[in-house]
Amino acid sequence: MLEPFQYEFFVRGLLAATMAGGLCGLIGVYVVLRRMAYIGHGLSHAVFGGAVVSYVMSLNFFVGASIWGFLSALLITLTTRKRTIGADAAIGIITTASFALGIALISRYKTFTRSFDAALFGNILGVSTGDLVAIAFVTVAAIIVVIVGYKLFLFTAFDADVARVYGVPTAWVEAAFSLILAATIVVSMQVLGVTLIAAAIVIPPISARLLTDSFKRMILLSTGIGAFCGLGGIYISYFIDVSSGATVVLFSAALFVLALVYNSVKGKLPAAKARRPLGKASGLRDK
């Protein structure tokens, strides 16, 4: 059971996946509540284009990809404010164009091809100490932003129009959210891969929503579930020799099914008790 921990690359990958999973779970709460689950999928593709551009221009990966993702998220937000263009259409146009640019550059500069599979599907073998530092930095920054702007994010997530009327600087809130989301996707790429980050952002908060009606508990549960899925998924991937990102997502999906079953059973219990005679119901409570 402890065999994987003998390898330094596995320990680094496990730490990276646990932090990245918790980070995705934390940010995912706001993505799900704003009904913009597709933005995680789309923005990850946009960031991929930025990562390739950074590589071609010999720029720092984290800086270049983060700036590219941040600008893409802002462009999506500004486009959707026009009202005539839906959020899904804006995300589809902007992010697929960015992804296509990345593919075009890969076909032009063949040297990036070696990292292509890792960028798309994740690879714990490639997690470095620098990656760990970057993930830790973004995680701490995200926690600070969420704590400081807790009420602002909550208000904006549920009804941005009403929040704007009450004086909430929704433009700044959305900009901060876009920056954190872009940074989250960038630092999670090595572990989860571009094609699977969206699931890591969406599944933990939805699972948490099935378990609680409290916003605060949902944040804590989603972060915990995300971290646990990252840890468990990487651990299992070592033994079954499957892509780390795919294993994390499949492990998350299994937990979602359990949460769904629990929610269904919990919902049926009150109705079943209400249909029982009073004597039987009280007898069960005594037991």
N, C-alpha and C positions, 0 to 999 in steps of 0.2 A: 504493500500500500504506500510505503514511503519512498519507493524506488525513484519516482520522478524528481524528488527534491534533491537528489544527488547531483543534478545537472544545473549549472548556473543559468543556462538559457531558459530552462523551464521555470525556475524561480522568478526570473525577470518577467517572463511572459505571464505567469500567474498573478504577480503584483500588478502588472499593466492591465490585464483583463479585469481584475477585481475593481481597480480604480476607474477604468473606462466604463465598466458596467454600471457602477454606482453613479457616475457622472451622467451617463445617458439616461438612467432612470430618473435622476433629479430634473434634468432639463426636459425630459419627455412629458412630465406632468403638464407643463405649460403648453407644449405642442398639442397634446391630446385635448386639453380643455378648450383650446382655441380652434379645435376642429381643423388643424392643419397638419395632420399626420403625414400627408404626402410631401410636405416640405422637407422632412428628414430624408426621404428617399431622393427627392430631386436635388437638394442642396449637396448631398454626398456626391452626386454625379458632377455637380458644378465644381466642387472642391477638387475632384479628380483632375478636371481640366486645369485648374490653377496649380496643382502639384506638378503636372507635366510641364507647364510653362515655366515654373520655378526651376525645374531641373534643366530645361533647355537654356535658360538664361543664367544658370549657375548662381541662383539665389538661394538663401536659406529656405529649406522646405517648409518649416512651420510658419515663418513670416509670410512667404509668398502665398501659400495655400490659404492661410487665415485671412489675409487681405482680400484675396479673390473670393472666398466664401462669404465674407462680410459684405462686400460690394454686391454680390449676387443676391444675398438675402435682402439688402436694402432696396435693390432694384425691383425685386418681387413685391415688397411691401408698397413701394411707390406706385407700381403698376396697378396693383389691386385697388388702390384708392381712387382710381379713375372710374370705378363702378361699372364701366362698360365691359371690362375684362375681368373674368372670374379668377380667383386665386389659383385654381387648378390649371387653368390655361396659361397664366403667367409663369407658374412654376415649370410647366411642361416646356414652354418655349425657351426660357432663359437657361434652364439647367441642361436640357438636351443639347442646346447649341454649345454650351461650355464643354460638355462631355465629348461632343463630336470634335471640338477643337483639340482636345487631349488625344483622341484617337488619331486624328490627322497628323499631329506632331509625332506621335509614336511611330506611325508608318513612315515618317520622313527621317526621324532620328532613331535608328535601330537600337542604339545602346540602351534605351530605357526598357526594352522588351524583357530583359532579365527580371525586372521588378514588377512586371505587369500583373502576373498572377497574384503576387503578394498584395498589391494595391487593390485588386478586385475582391479577393477572398480572404485576406488576412494571413499572417504567418508569424507565429510566436518566435520562430528561429531568428527573425530579423529584429526583435525588440532589443534596443540598446539601452545603456544607462541614460543617454540623452533623452530617449523616448519616455523613460520613467519620470525623469525630471519635468519634462513638458506636460505629461498627464497630471502629475502631482500639482504643478503650478496652476493649470487650468481648473482642476478640481477645487483647489483652495479658493481661487478667484470666483468660481461659480457659486460656492457656498457663501462667500462674503456678499456677493451681489444679491443673492436670493434673500439672505437675512436682512440686509439693509433696505432692499426694495420690496420686502414681502407683501405689504399692503398694496403697493402700486401694481405689482405684477398680478396679484389676486384680482384687483378691480379691473385691470385691463384685460385679463384673460376671460372674464365672464361677460363683460360688456364694455368694449372700448369706446363706443359712442357716448354712453352715459358717463364713463370715467372722464372723458374729455370735457363734458359739460360741467363736471364738478371740479375742474381745474387740474386734473391729473395730466402731467406732461407725457401723453401717450407716445408722441414721436420719439422722445428720448428713451422711454421704456422699451419701445419696439427696437430702437437702435441697439440698446444694451443687450436685449434678448438675441438679436441677430448676431451680434459679435460673439456672445457666449456659445450660441448654437454652432456657429461656424468653427470656433476654436475646439468645441467638443468633437465635431466630426473629424477635424484635422488630426487631433491627437489619438483618435480611436481607429484611424484607417489601418495602421499596421497590425492591430490585433483582430479587428472585425472585418475589414475589407469594405470597399465602397458599396458593394451590392447588398450588404447585410446590416449596415449601420442603422438603417431605418427601422428594422425589426427590433434592434436593441433599444431604440429610442421609444418605440410605441408599446411593445409588449409589457414591460414592467409596470408602467402607469395604468394600463388597462387592467392588468391583474390586480393591482392595488385598489383600483376603483371598485372591483368586484368584492373586495374584502372590507371596505369602509366607506362611509358617507362624509367623513371629515376631511377637509382639505389638508389640514396640517398632518394628520395621520397618513393621508395618501402620499404626501411628499416623502415622509419617513419610510413608509412601506415600499414605495417605488424605488427609492434609493437603495434600500436593503435588498430588495429582490434583484435589482440590476447587478449589484455587487456579488450576490450569491450566485447568480447565473454566470457571471464572468468567471468566478472561481471554479464552480462546478463544471462548467463547459470546458475550460482549459484542462482541468484534471482528467476528465473523461476522454478528451481528444488525444491525450498521450497514449492511452491504452487501445483505442480503436483506430488510431492512425488516420484521422479525418481532419480536414481543415478546421483550424481553431474557431474561425468566425462562424462557420456552419454549425459546429457543435454547440457553441454558446447560444445561438438562436434556437436550435432544436430543444435545448435544455430549457430555455425560456418558454417555448411553446408548450412543453410538457407541464411546467408550473402553471401556465395560463389555464390549461385544461383542468388541473386540480382546483384552481381558484374558481373556475366556472362551475364545476361540480359542487364545490362547497357552497357557492352562492345559491345554486338551485336547490340544494337540500335545505339550507337555512331558510330560504323563502317558503318552502313547503311546510316546515315545522309549525309555524304559528297557525297556519290554516288548518292543519291536522289537529292541533290541540283545541282549536276553537270548535271543531266538529265533535270532539269527544264529550261524553257526559262529564259533569263536574267532578264526580267522585273518582273516576278513572284518571282524570287529569291531575287531581290533587295527589292521588296515590303515586303517580309517576314522579311528581315533584318531591314527594317525601323520600322516594328511593334515591 
